[in-house]
């Protein structure tokens, strides 16, 4: 008898968790794209969108245990915090 391989067995997570992670990544991507567009156009709120998108991608990378993404988004988040502190203080 062949054993059926399910999504649960393949990923080690349940289907709802995977879909929520995908939603998190798409939300983060959308925030980053909108943020970069706003910053390019010279609007300050774009920085907030970029920071939020970077934080969401950092959370997703930690969940996925993806070291290159963790490194990239941690550095981007730190740079964003330093930029916000420099601008306001």
N, C-alpha and C positions, 0 to 999 in steps of 0.2 A: 504494500500500500504506500503510495507516494504521500509525502507530507507537504501540505500546502504552505507556502511561505507567505506570510501576511506582512503588511506594513509594520505592524507592531514588532514582529520578529526581526525585520530588516533594520529598522532604525533604533530599536531598543526603547522607543517611546510610543505613546499612543497617538492615534491620528489627530485628535484635537490639539495635542501639544504641538505637533508639527505645524498644523495650520495656524496656530497662534504665533508661533515663531516666525513663520512666513509673513504674517500680517505685521508683526513687529519690524521685520526687516524692510518691508515695503513702505511702512509709515516712516521709518528712519530715512530711507532713500528719498521719499517725497519731500520731507523736511529739508534735507540737504540740498536738493535741486532748487526748491523754492528759495531757500536761504542764499544760495550762491547767486541766484537771479536778482534777488533784492539788494545784495551787497554790491553786485556789479552795477546796478542802477543807482546806487548811492543812498539807499534807504537803510537806516540803522537797524530796524527790527530783523533784518536778514541775519545779523549776527546771532540773535536769539534762536532763530530757526536752525542755523548751522550748529550751534551748541547743542540744541535739543536733539537734532538728528544724529550728531556724533555720540551723544550719551546713549541713545537708543541702540545704535550700532555697537557700542561698547558692551552693553548689556547682552545683546544677541551673540556677540563674539564670545563672551564669557560662558553663556549657556552652551554654545557649540564647541567650546574648548579649542577655538581656532587661534593659535598663538600669533600668527602674522596679523590677523584682524584685531586682536586685543592690543598688540603693540601700536599699530597704526592709529586706532581710535583713542587709545589712552594718550598718545602724544598729541593728537589733534585736540582732545578735550583739555589737556593741560595748557596747550597754546591758546585755546579759546578763553580759558579762565584768566590767564596772564594778560591777554589782550583786553578783556573786560575790566580787570583791575586797573590796568594802565590807563584806560580811557576815563574811568570814573573816579580814580583816586589820585 
